[in-house]
């Protein structure tokens, strides 16, 4: 499975790779740090799972997530954000995102989310709906 990490913070890229390395999932990692890099990569490479912080530079959250999901309907998008509220989670779910978790979530929740989404299941923590 080709996994693309889109986040402005390089440390998150390293942490995600570290957390997922021993999960048993067959993952190929790629990274982007800006919205421009994200759109360029999506136009040139096949991506199965996108782990996306919607606070990328020049990224307009709902509009651009909707664009990605319409243009690349086979991509499973996991929103990984500091802005975790029920309102955001519901809107991303309606757009077609496969998951929404807070960056402050425990690593086991993150691993579970990626595992579930890699098998085609949606994953939204109950905390974002409380």
Secondary structure, DSSP 8 states (H G I E B T S, - for coil): -EEEEE-S-HHHHHHHHHHHTTSS---EEEEE-SHHHHHHHHHHS--SEEEE-TT-TT--HHHHHHHHHHH-TT-EEEEEES---HHHHHHHHHHT-SEEEETTS-HHHHHHHHHHHHTT--EE-GGGG-
